[in-house]
Amino acid sequence: MRTLHTLLRLFAACAALLAWASPAHALPSFARQTGQACTACHIGAFGPQLTPNGMKFKIGGYTDWDGSSTWMPMSAHAIAGYTKVRGSKTAEVDKVNSDRLNEASIFAAGRVNDHIGGFVQATWDGIGHEWGLDHTDLRLVDARSVGGKELVYGLSFNNNPTVQDPFNTLTVWGFPYTGSELAGGPSAASLIGGGRGLEHTVGGLTLYGFLDNSIYAEVGTYRTLAPRTQVALGEGKDSDPGRLGDGTIYWRTAYFRDLKRQAFAVGLFGMNGGLHSRGAVDPATVGNFHDIGVDAMYQYLGGREHIGTLNTSYVRETASSQGERGHLNEFKANASYFYRNTYGLSLGYFSTTGDSIGLYTADPTKSPNSRGFITELSWTPLGKEDSWMAPWANVRVGLQYINFQRLDGEGGSYAHGNNTLFGYVWTAF
């Protein structure tokens, strides 16, 4: 509990620094802070997929800047979309046919000084009609020479495992980069893959280092926030996943190379943790989870006219609870092509396989196995260096289709009944 209180105090202190920074260190969107176009850091003009420059900016604690003192301290984005689902996972609803605002967010994002930076996101949920604290990543960072090579190192205070990761392969920033809140999906997922409800219900502290622009390593721990704190931050009353044990460990290593016209990275990652129920004299163990994974990414940047990316990851989880023991395997791969950071095509594949145990299926006769394909077309008319109102105005229009081959152990009409068409307009300024 003392560790949790310490984390909360650190979160509050860093958030206060971001919110009340002086005009010389106010909080702009990152493009205005650095004086660069969004395409310098983002594949496809804007969105979560980062270029090598964007990865280094994130590792550097979001502190790089162009020396300007006329920053805009806030940013915002909104995603509105139309969802069409062939059927539904519930018997009560046969079809979803709806256009609505998916979400709208405001950000305090950027540098406070040479050693402190980050972002705090607050989001209006257009489906649940409520505000809440969304992704948050606050950093303390420094750099020094080690054996004639630069070492960038720092601390990340964040509220969602993998939100701090600089690459494009893990859960939070992996493909698809947006999607419908109304669509169905696989019920089973690993601890590190978001399957235990840790998103925004935890506080985490990780230590990381990046040596010679090549070797990345990170290790840290997470604790679930108290239920009343979760509610105060906008989570539902029933969102508490339980209490994470004191032995919870998150770790990440990667080898990265920026070759200017292309870049690649390969890595290992994992997370171990035990979830326990709250409130009982002798709290029961919800489950013990041991995740280990491998990932890789490749980018062809060329002269920035034709850009191609490949991302993939695989997670193997071992879980145990009340005498049950089983495994879950998650595989994801996607490829994207962008022409002049304007017209994009992305293709993805996902597969989940595992044992029929209570941690993964409500019905022991059912299987957690799911697999499918994702296709997305996008057009980004605003967001490049020569765009109207750059870098203030950013717009992407997209059409996404998810085709389930199998869902929660069932194929045929049940899986295909959850096939989802999602058209969206994504704006950021």
Secondary structure, DSSP 8 states (H G I E B T S, - for coil): -HHHHHHHHHHHHHHHHHHT--GGG----HHHHHT--GGGTBTTSSSS-B-HHHHHHHHTTT----S-S----EEEEEEEEEEEESS-SSTT---EEEEEEEEEEEEEEEEEETTEEEEEEEEEETTTTEEEEEEEEEEEEEEEEETTEEEEEEEEEESSTTTT--SSSSTTT-SSSS--TT----S---TTTTTTS-TTTEEEEEEEEEETTTEEEEEEEEEE--HHHHHHTT--TT----EE-TT-EEEEEEEEEE-SSEEEEEEEEEEEEEEE-SSSSS--EEEEEEEEEEEEEEEE-TTSSEEEEEEEEEEEEEEEETTEEEEEEEEEEEEEEEETTTEEEEEEEEEEEE---TTT-SSTTS---EEEEEEEEEEEEE-STTSTTTTT-EEEEEEEEEEEEEBTTB-HHHHHTT-EEEEEEEEE-
